[in-house]
Amino acid sequence: MAIKQKVRIGDLLVKNGVITEDQLQQALAKQKSTGLRLGRTLINLGFVQEDRFLGFLSEQLNVPFVDLRRYKFDNAIVQRLSETHARRFRAIALSEKNGLLLVGMADPTDIYAFDALERLLQQPIELAVVRESELLATLDLVYRRTDEIAGFAEELDEELTDGQFDLAALVPAADDSDAPVVKLLQSLFEDAVQIRASDIHIEPDEHVLRIRQRIDGVLQEQIVKERRIAPALVLRLKLMSGLDISEKRLPQDGRFSLKVKEKKIDVRLSTMPVEYGESVVMRLLDQTDGAVELDEVGMSPQMVEQFRKLIHMPHGLILVTGPTGSGKTTTLYGALQELNEIGKKIITVEDPVEYRLSRVNQVQINPKIGLTFARVLRASLRQDPDILLVGEIRDQETAEIALRAAMTGHMVLSTLHTNDAVSSAMRLVDMGAEGFLAATAIRAVLAQRLVRRLCDNCCVDHQPEQREIQWIRHVLGELAPDEFQLKRASGCHRCNNTGYRGRVGVFELLVLNDEMADALRRANSSDFVKAARQSKGYRPLVVSALLDAFAGVTSLEEVYKVAEQLDESGDWMLQNSPSWPSISDEADAIIDPDVAGDTEASHLMAWDETER
C-alpha cells in the first residue's frame, strides 16, 4: 500500500455516519489543547469505540487490522525498526513477504510517519492498523535491553586492560553518565522494570558472568562472556548502597533508591563472597503505588470481609504464615493500610522495612548492636501502641512478649515460617510459649502461597485426564464441579513465552474456636489438628488453589506445586490412600512422606502483581 495524499479521516467519519458534525468540531477543538491525534481524541471523548474506529480505518484504507495480543512476533523483523522510532511513529515491524515489510501503525493516515518509516527501513512497506494501547504495551515487551546489556558489558571489558588495573579508578563520578559501567547498570535496571522482575542476580562464574532475573517467581538467565566486568559492577553497586568497598571476604547488606521509567524503585542489595568473586542479589520494590490494598491481595470477598473483622478486633494475635517470599508481608501491609487511622498508634518491628507508611512508626532491627525483635517489641509496649506488627516470631522470647501484648489490650500482627495454618498455632507452643498464653491470645491464622497467574492473552482450554479428574474429586469432595473446565499455559510475547503473567495469592484462614483453644492449653497437637480440620468454614490451601484454577486464574500445574509443598499432616485433604491416583512426580511427592520434605526454605519471591 502507498499513501498518495493526506486522508481527512474526520470528514470520512461524518460522511459515513460514524460521528456527527458537531462531535467532529468538539473533537477538533479538544485536539488543539491536547495535541493528540483526532482518532484518539474521538475515542477519549467517547464519540466512537476504538474497535469501531479501527475497523472503519481498515475498511476505508483497505489495510488489514492486526490484533497484537495474539500475534506471533519475529524478533529479527521487529528489531529492524529501532525502539526510538517505533515509539515516535507509533509503529512496529510485523512480517516480510515478497520484498514488502508489513508495519503496524496506530494511525495509518499519518503520511509523514509513513514516508519516514520507508526511509528508515529502506524498503517498500505495507501498513496494518493496530490498537494504540496494545502497541505501547507490546513495545515494552519486544524491545528488551539484552543486546544493550551485552554491548555495554563488552565496552566495559575493553576498558579493562590485560595488565593491572585499579577498580576504584573505573568507578566514575556520579554525574558521569557516559561510563560503560553506569550505562550497563542503567540498562539492567530498565530491563528488569520493563519485564516486572522482582530480583536481579549477578553471579560470577569461572568463564562467564551470569545475570539472572526472577520473573513471577522463576529465574531467567542472560550470560555475559566478559566475566572481568563483575568486580567493577559490584564496586559500583557497593558505592550506591554505602557499603565497604574494601571488604570482599564477608557478606554485606545495603539498600538504595533510584527512578526508572517514571517509577520509584527501592533496591535491597545483598553481597556474598563466592568462589569466583562476589555474588550480588538485588530485590526490587516498586514504591510508586505504595503497599497493596487488602482487597487486592487475592482473597475471596468473603475471606476479605472475615479477615477485616478480625484485624479490627480490639486485641489479640493474628498470624500470617507461609514459606519465604509467599507474600506474607504484602498481606500484613494491606492490613496496616486498613488500620492506619489518626486515632491509632501503630508500631512495626521489621527486618527489613520494605514499604514506608506515613503515620506508622517503623523500626528496623539490627542484631549487631543488640536491636533484636524481642528488645524492640519490649520497648514498643512502653510507647502506648494500639497495634503492633512483628515482622517475624523467631524465638521463645519474642513469642511470649507478642502473646502477652495481645492479652493486654493490643492488636498484634506477625508472621511464622510454617507450611499451613493448622501447624502454626502449635509451633508457638513448640517454641516454648505457654499453652494457655497461645490459647488466650491467638485469634486466627492465615496461611498463604503465591501461584502464577495465567496470561489472559494466550491461555487455552485444558481438558484434564481421567486420573487428574480422580485427584480433583478426591481433593474437592462435595465442592467438585460437575464439569471440569480448566485453562493451561500456552505462551506469547506478552508473557515472554512462559504462559504466565504475574502472581496471585491463595489463602487458608483458620479462626480459633473453643475446641482448638482447649487443645492448645493442653498442648495436645493431635486434638488441635482434629478440631481445626472439623471447624466450620475451614478450607485448605490446595482447595483454594483448585477453585482459582476452575475460575481460570491459574493452571492445574500451579495447583500441583501448592499441593507438593504441603506437609501430609498439614492438610486434611492430602491423606495417604491406596486409591490415590498417580498423576506425576509432583503428585507422588504430595502423598509420599519420604519424598515430601519441609519447604520452609523454598524460594517463592515477592509479590509482582496481585490485582485479580
C-alpha positions in Angstrom: 0.0 0.0 0.0 1.2 3.5 -0.7 -0.5 6.6 0.7 -0.7 9.3 -2.0 -2.4 12.1 -0.2 -3.5 13.0 3.3 -6.8 11.4 4.3 -9.2 13.7 6.1 -10.5 11.0 8.4 -12.8 13.3 10.3 -14.8 14.1 7.1 -15.0 10.4 6.2 -16.3 9.6 9.7 -19.0 12.2 9.4 -19.8 11.2 5.8 -20.4 7.6 6.8 -22.4 8.4 9.9 -19.9 7.2 12.4 -19.9 10.6 14.2 -21.8 13.8 13.8 -20.5 17.2 12.5 -21.0 18.6 16.0 -18.9 15.8 17.5 -16.2 16.4 14.9 -16.0 20.1 15.8 -15.8 19.3 19.5 -13.0 16.8 18.9 -11.1 19.3 16.7 -11.4 22.0 19.5 -10.2 19.5 22.1 -7.4 18.3 19.8 -5.9 21.8 19.8 -5.5 21.9 23.5 -4.2 18.3 24.0 -2.1 17.8 20.8 -3.5 14.2 20.5 -4.4 12.8 17.1 -8.0 13.1 16.0 -8.8 9.4 16.3 -7.5 9.2 19.9 -9.4 12.4 20.8 -12.7 11.0 19.4 -12.1 7.7 21.4 -11.2 9.6 24.6 -14.3 11.7 24.3 -16.5 8.6 23.9 -17.8 9.6 20.5 -16.7 6.3 18.9 -15.5 3.0 20.2 -11.9 2.1 19.5 -12.6 -1.1 17.7 -15.3 0.5 15.5 -12.9 3.4 14.7 -10.1 0.9 13.8 -12.4 -1.2 11.8 -13.6 1.8 9.9 -9.9 2.8 9.1 -9.2 -0.7 8.0 -12.1 -0.7 5.6 -11.6 2.8 4.2 -7.9 2.5 3.7 -8.0 -1.1 2.6 -5.4 -2.2 5.1 -5.6 -5.2 7.5 -6.4 -5.0 11.2 -3.9 -6.9 13.3 -4.6 -8.0 16.9 -1.2 -7.7 18.6 -2.4 -9.6 21.6 -2.2 -12.9 19.7 0.4 -12.0 17.1 3.5 -14.2 16.8 6.4 -11.8 16.5 9.7 -12.5 14.7 12.3 -10.7 16.8 14.6 -10.2 13.9 11.9 -8.4 11.9 10.8 -6.3 14.9 14.4 -5.1 15.5 14.7 -3.7 12.0 12.9 -0.6 13.4 14.7 0.9 16.4 12.7 1.3 19.7 13.1 5.1 19.5 11.5 5.3 16.0 8.9 2.7 16.9 7.7 4.8 19.8 8.0 8.1 17.9 5.9 6.9 15.0 3.7 4.5 17.0 4.7 1.7 14.7 6.0 -1.9 14.8 7.5 -4.1 12.1 5.5 -7.3 11.8 6.5 -9.5 8.9 8.0 -9.6 5.4 6.7 -11.1 2.2 7.7 -10.6 -1.4 10.0 -7.8 -0.5 7.3 -5.8 1.3 7.5 -5.2 5.0 4.2 -5.2 6.9 4.2 -2.4 9.6 1.5 -2.0 12.1 0.6 1.6 12.9 -1.8 3.2 15.4 -2.6 5.9 12.9 -2.1 4.7 9.3 -3.3 8.0 7.9 -0.1 9.7 9.1 1.6 10.1 5.7 4.6 11.9 7.3 5.3 8.9 9.5 4.7 6.6 6.5 7.4 8.4 4.5 9.8 8.4 7.4 9.4 4.7 8.0 10.1 3.9 4.4 13.3 5.9 4.5 14.4 4.3 7.8 13.6 0.8 6.7 15.0 1.3 3.2 12.4 -0.9 1.6 8.7 -0.6 0.5 6.2 -1.1 3.3 2.6 -2.1 3.7 0.5 -0.9 6.6 -1.7 -2.5 9.1 -3.8 -0.8 11.7 -3.3 -1.8 15.4 -4.8 -0.6 18.7 -2.6 2.1 20.2 -2.9 0.8 23.8 -1.8 -2.7 22.6 1.0 -1.3 20.6 2.5 0.6 23.5 2.2 -2.4 25.8 3.8 -4.6 23.1 6.8 -2.2 22.6 7.7 -2.6 26.3 7.8 -6.3 25.8 9.5 -6.8 22.5 12.3 -4.2 23.0 14.3 -5.9 25.7 17.6 -4.5 26.9 19.5 -7.7 26.5 21.5 -6.5 23.5 22.3 -3.2 25.3 23.5 -5.1 28.3 25.8 -7.3 26.2 27.1 -4.3 24.3 27.9 -2.2 27.4 29.5 -5.3 29.0 31.7 -5.6 26.0 32.5 -1.9 26.1 33.4 -2.1 29.8 35.5 -5.1 29.2 37.6 -3.2 26.6 38.4 -0.6 29.2 39.9 -3.3 31.5 43.4 -3.9 30.1 45.1 -7.2 30.4 47.6 -5.8 32.9 47.0 -4.4 36.3 44.1 -2.0 36.9 42.7 0.0 39.7 39.0 -0.8 40.1 38.4 2.3 42.1 39.6 4.4 39.1 36.9 2.7 36.9 34.1 4.0 39.1 33.1 7.4 37.6 31.8 10.4 39.3 28.0 10.4 40.0 27.4 12.7 37.0 29.5 10.7 34.6 26.6 9.1 32.8 28.7 8.1 29.8 30.8 5.5 31.7 30.1 1.9 30.5 29.5 0.6 34.0 26.8 3.2 34.6 25.2 2.5 31.2 25.3 -1.2 31.9 23.6 -0.8 35.3 21.0 1.6 33.8 20.1 -0.9 31.1 20.0 -3.7 33.6 17.5 -1.9 35.8 15.4 -0.6 32.9 15.1 -4.1 31.5 14.2 -5.5 35.0 11.5 -2.9 35.5 10.2 -3.4 31.9 9.7 -7.1 32.4 8.4 -6.8 36.0 11.4 -8.7 37.6 11.3 -8.9 41.4 15.0 -9.7 41.7 18.3 -9.3 39.9 21.1 -11.9 40.5 24.7 -11.1 39.4 26.8 -14.3 39.6 30.4 -14.6 38.5 31.3 -18.0 37.2 34.7 -19.3 36.1 34.5 -18.1 32.5 31.3 -16.1 32.2 29.1 -13.7 34.2 25.5 -14.8 34.8 22.8 -12.1 35.1 19.5 -13.7 36.2 16.2 -12.0 36.7 13.3 -13.5 38.7 10.0 -13.1 36.9 6.8 -14.4 38.5 9.0 -16.5 40.9 11.1 -18.1 38.1 14.7 -17.2 37.2 15.6 -16.3 33.6 19.2 -16.1 32.6 21.4 -14.0 30.4 25.1 -15.0 30.0 27.7 -12.3 29.6 31.1 -13.6 28.3 33.0 -10.6 29.7 33.5 -12.1 33.2 36.1 -9.5 34.1 33.5 -6.8 34.4 32.0 -8.4 37.6 34.3 -6.6 40.1 33.5 -3.2 38.5 29.8 -3.9 38.7 29.9 -5.0 42.3 32.1 -2.0 43.3 29.7 0.5 41.8 26.7 -1.2 43.5 28.5 -1.2 46.8 29.2 2.5 46.5 25.5 3.1 45.6 24.5 1.1 48.7 27.0 2.8 51.1 28.8 -0.5 51.7 32.5 -1.1 52.5 34.2 -1.5 49.1 37.4 -2.9 50.6 35.6 -5.8 52.3 35.2 -8.7 49.9 35.5 -11.6 52.4 32.3 -11.1 54.3 28.6 -10.7 53.2 27.1 -7.2 53.3 23.6 -5.8 53.1 22.5 -2.4 51.9 19.8 -0.5 50.1 19.4 2.4 47.7 16.7 4.1 45.7 16.5 5.1 42.0 14.0 6.2 39.5 13.5 4.0 36.4 10.9 4.7 33.7 9.0 7.1 36.0 8.9 4.5 38.8 10.5 4.9 42.2 12.3 1.7 42.9 13.7 0.7 46.3 16.6 -1.7 45.9 17.7 -4.1 48.7 21.1 -5.4 48.0 23.0 -8.4 49.4 26.6 -9.4 48.6 28.2 -12.7 49.4 31.7 -14.0 48.6 31.7 -17.0 46.3 34.4 -19.0 44.6 34.9 -16.7 41.6 34.2 -13.3 43.2 31.2 -11.8 44.9 27.6 -12.7 44.2 25.0 -9.9 44.3 21.3 -10.2 44.7 19.0 -7.2 44.4 15.4 -7.2 45.5 13.4 -4.5 43.6 10.5 -2.9 45.4 8.3 -0.6 43.4 7.4 2.2 45.7 5.4 4.2 43.1 2.0 2.9 44.1 2.8 2.0 47.7 1.6 -1.0 49.6 -1.1 -3.2 48.1 -4.7 -2.8 49.4 -6.2 -5.7 51.3 -8.9 -6.1 48.6 -6.1 -6.7 46.0 -4.1 -9.4 47.6 -6.2 -12.2 46.1 -8.6 -13.3 48.9 -12.2 -14.1 48.1 -14.6 -11.3 49.0 -16.0 -13.5 51.8 -12.5 -14.1 53.3 -11.5 -10.4 52.9 -14.6 -9.5 55.0 -13.8 -12.1 57.6 -10.2 -11.1 57.8 -11.1 -7.4 58.0 -13.4 -8.1 61.0 -10.5 -10.0 62.7 -7.9 -7.2 62.3 -10.4 -4.6 63.7 -10.8 -6.5 66.9 -9.5 -4.5 69.9 -6.8 -7.1 70.9 -5.4 -10.5 70.0 -2.7 -12.1 67.9 -3.2 -12.8 64.2 -0.5 -14.9 62.5 0.2 -14.9 58.7 2.2 -18.0 57.7 4.0 -19.4 54.7 7.5 -20.0 53.3 9.9 -17.2 52.5 8.6 -14.9 49.7 5.0 -16.2 49.8 3.6 -12.7 50.2 3.1 -12.6 54.0 4.5 -9.1 54.3 2.3 -7.8 51.5 -0.8 -9.1 53.2 0.3 -7.5 56.5 0.9 -4.2 54.9 -2.5 -4.4 53.3 -3.9 -4.9 56.8 -2.0 -1.9 58.1 -3.4 0.2 55.3 -6.8 -0.7 56.7 -5.9 0.0 60.3 -3.8 3.2 59.7 -6.1 5.9 61.2 -5.4 9.1 63.1 -6.8 7.7 66.3 -4.5 4.6 66.4 -0.8 4.3 67.3 0.9 1.7 65.1 4.4 0.4 65.6 6.1 -2.1 63.3 9.3 -4.1 64.1 10.7 -5.4 60.8 13.8 -6.9 59.2 14.0 -5.1 56.8 11.4 -2.3 56.4 10.0 -2.9 52.9 7.4 -0.1 52.4 7.3 3.2 54.1 4.0 4.1 55.6 3.0 7.5 56.8 1.8 7.8 60.4 3.3 4.4 61.2 6.4 4.1 63.4 8.6 1.6 61.7 11.7 0.1 63.3 14.3 -2.0 61.5 16.1 -4.4 63.8 19.9 -4.6 63.9 21.1 -7.7 65.8 24.7 -6.5 65.5 24.0 -3.8 68.1 21.5 -5.8 70.1 18.4 -4.3 68.5 16.5 -7.6 68.3 12.8 -8.3 67.7 12.4 -9.0 71.4 14.1 -5.9 72.6 12.3 -3.5 70.2 9.0 -5.2 71.0 9.5 -4.8 74.7 10.4 -1.1 74.2 7.4 -0.7 71.9 5.0 -1.7 74.7 6.1 1.5 76.6 5.2 3.6 73.6 1.5 3.3 74.2 0.7 1.5 70.9 -2.7 0.3 69.8 -1.4 -2.0 67.0 1.9 -3.9 66.8 3.4 -5.6 63.7 6.2 -8.0 64.5 7.9 -8.9 61.2 8.6 -12.5 62.3 8.4 -14.6 65.5 11.7 -16.4 65.6 12.2 -17.4 69.2 10.6 -18.1 72.6 11.2 -14.6 74.0 9.6 -12.8 71.0 6.7 -15.3 71.0 5.9 -14.7 74.7 6.2 -10.9 74.5 3.9 -10.9 71.5 1.4 -13.2 73.2 1.3 -11.2 76.4 0.9 -7.9 74.4 -2.1 -9.5 72.6 -3.6 -10.4 76.0 -3.1 -6.9 77.5 -5.2 -4.8 75.0 -3.0 -4.7 71.9 -3.7 -6.0 68.4 -0.6 -7.9 67.3 0.1 -9.0 63.7 3.0 -11.2 62.9 4.4 -14.0 60.7 5.7 -17.5 61.1 7.5 -19.8 58.7 5.2 -22.8 58.7 3.6 -24.8 56.0 -0.1 -24.2 56.8 -2.5 -22.6 59.2 -3.1 -25.8 61.2 0.5 -26.3 62.3 1.2 -22.6 63.1 -0.5 -22.2 66.5 1.2 -25.3 67.8 4.6 -24.0 66.5 4.4 -21.3 69.2 3.9 -23.9 71.8 6.8 -25.9 70.3 9.0 -22.7 70.7 8.4 -22.8 74.4 5.4 -20.5 74.8 2.9 -21.5 77.4 -0.1 -23.2 76.0 -2.6 -21.0 78.0 -1.0 -17.9 76.5 -1.4 -19.1 73.0 -5.0 -20.3 73.6 -5.9 -16.9 75.1 -4.1 -14.6 72.7 -4.4 -16.2 69.2 -7.5 -15.1 67.2 -6.7 -16.5 63.8 -4.0 -17.9 61.4 -3.8 -17.1 57.7 -1.7 -19.3 55.6 -0.8 -18.4 52.0 1.1 -19.2 48.9 1.7 -17.5 45.6 0.7 -19.1 42.3 1.4 -17.8 38.8 -1.5 -16.2 37.1 -2.3 -17.5 33.6 -1.6 -15.0 30.8 -5.1 -13.9 29.7 -3.7 -13.2 26.2 -2.7 -16.8 25.4 -4.1 -19.3 27.8 -6.1 -22.1 26.2 -8.7 -24.6 27.4 -7.5 -27.7 29.1 -9.4 -30.9 29.5 -7.9 -32.9 32.4 -7.1 -36.6 32.1 -9.1 -39.2 34.0 -6.5 -39.6 36.7 -6.4 -35.8 37.1 -10.2 -35.8 37.5 -10.0 -38.5 40.1 -7.4 -36.5 42.1 -9.5 -33.3 41.8 -12.7 -35.1 43.0 -10.6 -36.6 45.9 -9.4 -33.2 47.0 -12.6 -31.2 46.5 -15.1 -33.7 47.7 -18.6 -32.2 47.6 -17.1 -28.9 46.2 -16.1 -30.6 43.0 -18.0 -29.2 40.0 -20.0 -31.3 37.6 -17.9 -30.1 34.6 -14.2 -29.7 34.6 -13.4 -26.5 32.6 -9.8 -25.6 33.2 -7.1 -23.5 31.4 -3.5 -24.1 30.8 -0.5 -22.0 29.8 0.4 -21.6 26.2 2.9 -18.7 25.7 3.1 -15.4 23.8 5.2 -12.3 23.6 3.3 -10.6 26.4 4.3 -13.3 28.9 7.8 -13.9 27.5 6.5 -17.3 26.2 6.0 -18.6 29.7 2.2 -18.7 29.6 2.0 -16.8 32.9 1.9 -13.1 33.7 2.0 -12.0 37.4 1.1 -13.9 40.5 -1.8 -14.1 42.9 -2.2 -15.4 46.4 -4.2 -18.4 47.6 -5.2 -18.5 51.2 -6.3 -20.7 54.1 -7.9 -18.9 57.1 -8.2 -20.7 60.4 -10.3 -18.9 63.1 -9.7 -20.4 66.5 -12.7 -21.8 68.4 -13.2 -23.2 71.9 -12.2 -26.8 70.9 -8.9 -25.6 69.4 -8.2 -23.3 72.3 -8.7 -26.1 74.7 -6.3 -28.3 72.8 -3.7 -25.5 72.8 -4.0 -25.2 76.6 -3.2 -28.8 76.9 -0.5 -28.6 74.3 -2.2 -31.5 72.5 -1.3 -31.2 68.8 -3.4 -34.2 67.6 -6.6 -32.8 69.2 -5.8 -29.3 67.8 -5.3 -30.7 64.3 -8.6 -32.7 64.5 -10.5 -29.7 65.8 -9.1 -27.4 63.2 -10.0 -29.8 60.3 -13.5 -30.1 61.6 -14.0 -26.3 62.2 -16.8 -24.6 60.3 -15.7 -22.8 57.1 -12.1 -24.2 57.1 -10.8 -24.5 53.5 -7.3 -25.9 52.9 -4.8 -24.1 50.7 -4.9 -26.7 47.9 -8.7 -26.4 47.7 -8.4 -22.6 47.4 -5.8 -23.1 44.6 -8.1 -25.6 42.8 -11.0 -23.2 42.9 -8.8 -20.5 41.4 -7.9 -23.0 38.7 -11.6 -23.5 37.9 -12.1 -19.8 37.8 -9.4 -19.6 35.1 -7.0 -17.7 37.2 -4.2 -20.3 37.3 -3.4 -23.7 36.0 -3.6 -27.2 37.4 0.2 -27.3 37.1 0.4 -24.5 39.7 -2.1 -26.2 41.9 0.2 -29.3 42.0 3.1 -27.1 43.2 1.0 -25.8 46.1 -0.1 -29.4 47.0 3.5 -30.6 46.8 4.6 -28.0 49.3 2.0 -29.1 51.9 3.1 -31.5 54.6 0.9 -34.6 54.6 -0.1 -33.9 58.2 -0.8 -30.3 57.4 -3.8 -30.7 55.1 -6.8 -32.8 55.8 -7.4 -33.4 52.0 -4.0 -34.9 51.3 -4.3 -38.2 53.1 -2.2 -41.2 52.0 -4.7 -43.5 50.3 -4.3 -46.8 48.4 -6.7 -45.4 45.8 -4.7 -42.2 45.3 -4.1 -41.6 41.6 -0.5 -41.3 40.4 -0.6 -38.1 38.4 3.1 -37.0 38.2 6.3 -36.9 40.2 4.8 -33.8 41.9 1.6 -35.6 43.0 3.7 -38.6 44.2 5.6 -36.2 46.4 2.4 -35.0 47.9 1.5 -38.4 49.3 4.9 -40.0 49.9 6.2 -38.9 53.3 9.7 -39.9 52.3 9.6 -37.6 49.3 7.6 -34.7 50.6 10.0 -32.6 52.6 9.8 -29.4 54.7 9.6 -26.5 52.3 10.2 -23.6 54.7 13.3 -22.6 52.8 11.5 -22.7 49.4 12.1 -19.6 47.5 8.9 -18.1 46.2 9.9 -14.4 45.6 8.0 -11.3 46.5 4.7 -10.2 45.0 5.0 -8.6 41.4 1.3 -8.3 40.6 -1.6 -9.1 43.0 -4.6 -7.4 41.4 -7.1 -10.0 40.4 
